[in-house]
Amino acid sequence: MANLTGLASFVSELRVVRTNLVDELRHVDAALSVLGKLNRGSSYTKPRHTMSAAARRKISLAQKARWAKKGQAGKVKPKRTISAAGRKRIAAAQRARWAKLKAQQKNA
């Protein structure tokens, strides 16, 4: 029976400690809520990064240039044409390649 009485007193001590902790937590919560109201309702504020007007202007102009470049990409380019002299040069080069190939096939 001695163990049960010791156990009962230990349990009662733990309950006292628990109530003390609950009271302490209430005090901490109250302090946090007061501090939160002082800090405009937020417990954490992000630091603000400011940008100069010149930097904003540079970024704006660069973005506008990118948009303009994309607008030009959508336009159809005119069809490229080749001159008659260029066609003759290409045809002559092609005939020379075929002649060389046929000569190699004959010799092989």
HUWO-V49009 format. One record per residue. N is the residue number from 0. RES is the residue in three letters. PHI is phi in degrees with one decimal (none if undefined). OMEGA is omega in radians with two decimals (NA if undefined). Layout:
n=N res=RES phi=PHI omega=OMEGA
n=N res=RES phi=PHI omega=OMEGA
This chain:
n=0 res=MET phi=none omega=-3.11
n=1 res=ALA phi=-63.2 omega=3.13
n=2 res=ASN phi=-66.0 omega=-3.12
n=3 res=LEU phi=-68.2 omega=3.12
n=4 res=THR phi=-69.4 omega=3.08
n=5 res=GLY phi=-65.8 omega=3.13
n=6 res=LEU phi=-67.0 omega=3.14
n=7 res=ALA phi=-63.9 omega=3.13
n=8 res=SER phi=-69.4 omega=3.10
n=9 res=PHE phi=-64.5 omega=3.12
n=10 res=VAL phi=-64.1 omega=3.14
n=11 res=SER phi=-66.5 omega=3.08
n=12 res=GLU phi=-64.3 omega=3.11
n=13 res=LEU phi=-62.6 omega=3.11
n=14 res=ARG phi=-65.7 omega=3.11
n=15 res=VAL phi=-64.8 omega=3.12
n=16 res=VAL phi=-61.7 omega=3.13
n=17 res=ARG phi=-61.8 omega=3.14
n=18 res=THR phi=-64.5 omega=3.08
n=19 res=ASN phi=-62.6 omega=3.12
n=20 res=LEU phi=-64.6 omega=3.12
n=21 res=VAL phi=-62.7 omega=3.10
n=22 res=ASP phi=-62.5 omega=3.14
n=23 res=GLU phi=-63.5 omega=3.10
n=24 res=LEU phi=-62.8 omega=3.10
n=25 res=ARG phi=-62.3 omega=3.12
n=26 res=HIS phi=-64.6 omega=3.13
n=27 res=VAL phi=-64.7 omega=3.11
n=28 res=ASP phi=-61.3 omega=3.12
n=29 res=ALA phi=-63.3 omega=3.13
n=30 res=ALA phi=-64.2 omega=3.12
n=31 res=LEU phi=-64.3 omega=3.14
n=32 res=SER phi=-66.6 omega=3.10
n=33 res=VAL phi=-64.5 omega=3.13
n=34 res=LEU phi=-65.5 omega=3.10
n=35 res=GLY phi=-63.8 omega=3.11
n=36 res=LYS phi=-69.0 omega=3.09
n=37 res=LEU phi=-67.3 omega=-3.09
n=38 res=ASN phi=-94.9 omega=3.12
n=39 res=ARG phi=56.4 omega=3.01
n=40 res=GLY phi=79.5 omega=-3.12
n=41 res=SER phi=-121.2 omega=3.14
n=42 res=SER phi=-84.2 omega=-3.14
n=43 res=TYR phi=-142.1 omega=3.08
n=44 res=THR phi=-114.9 omega=3.12
n=45 res=LYS phi=-77.3 omega=3.08
n=46 res=PRO phi=-68.7 omega=-3.12
n=47 res=ARG phi=-89.6 omega=3.09
n=48 res=HIS phi=-103.5 omega=-3.13
n=49 res=THR phi=-98.0 omega=-3.13
n=50 res=MET phi=-122.9 omega=-3.11
n=51 res=SER phi=-70.6 omega=3.13
n=52 res=ALA phi=-64.0 omega=3.13
n=53 res=ALA phi=-64.5 omega=3.13
n=54 res=ALA phi=-66.4 omega=3.09
n=55 res=ARG phi=-61.3 omega=3.14
n=56 res=ARG phi=-65.4 omega=3.12
n=57 res=LYS phi=-61.1 omega=3.14
n=58 res=ILE phi=-63.5 omega=-3.14
n=59 res=SER phi=-62.7 omega=-3.14
n=60 res=LEU phi=-65.8 omega=3.11
n=61 res=ALA phi=-64.5 omega=3.13
n=62 res=GLN phi=-66.4 omega=3.12
n=63 res=LYS phi=-62.7 omega=3.10
n=64 res=ALA phi=-65.5 omega=3.10
n=65 res=ARG phi=-64.2 omega=3.12
n=66 res=TRP phi=-64.0 omega=3.13
n=67 res=ALA phi=-63.5 omega=3.12
n=68 res=LYS phi=-63.4 omega=3.10
n=69 res=LYS phi=-64.7 omega=3.13
n=70 res=GLY phi=-64.5 omega=3.13
n=71 res=GLN phi=-73.7 omega=-3.12
n=72 res=ALA phi=-65.5 omega=-3.11
n=73 res=GLY phi=-77.3 omega=-3.12
n=74 res=LYS phi=-73.6 omega=3.14
n=75 res=VAL phi=-83.5 omega=3.12
n=76 res=LYS phi=-79.5 omega=3.12
n=77 res=PRO phi=-66.1 omega=-3.11
n=78 res=LYS phi=-69.4 omega=-3.13
n=79 res=ARG phi=-79.4 omega=3.10
n=80 res=THR phi=-117.6 omega=-3.14
n=81 res=ILE phi=-117.9 omega=-3.12
n=82 res=SER phi=-73.7 omega=3.13
n=83 res=ALA phi=-64.5 omega=3.13
n=84 res=ALA phi=-65.1 omega=3.10
n=85 res=GLY phi=-63.6 omega=3.11
n=86 res=ARG phi=-62.4 omega=-3.14
n=87 res=LYS phi=-64.6 omega=3.13
n=88 res=ARG phi=-63.6 omega=-3.14
n=89 res=ILE phi=-65.0 omega=-3.14
n=90 res=ALA phi=-63.0 omega=-3.14
n=91 res=ALA phi=-65.2 omega=3.13
n=92 res=ALA phi=-64.3 omega=3.13
n=93 res=GLN phi=-65.8 omega=3.11
n=94 res=ARG phi=-62.5 omega=3.14
n=95 res=ALA phi=-65.9 omega=3.11
n=96 res=ARG phi=-63.5 omega=-3.14
n=97 res=TRP phi=-65.5 omega=3.14
n=98 res=ALA phi=-63.7 omega=3.13
n=99 res=LYS phi=-63.0 omega=3.14
n=100 res=LEU phi=-63.6 omega=-3.13
n=101 res=LYS phi=-66.7 omega=3.11
n=102 res=ALA phi=-65.5 omega=3.10
n=103 res=GLN phi=-65.7 omega=-3.14
n=104 res=GLN phi=-69.2 omega=3.12
n=105 res=LYS phi=-65.8 omega=-3.09
n=106 res=ASN phi=-76.1 omega=-3.06
n=107 res=ALA phi=-83.7 omega=NA
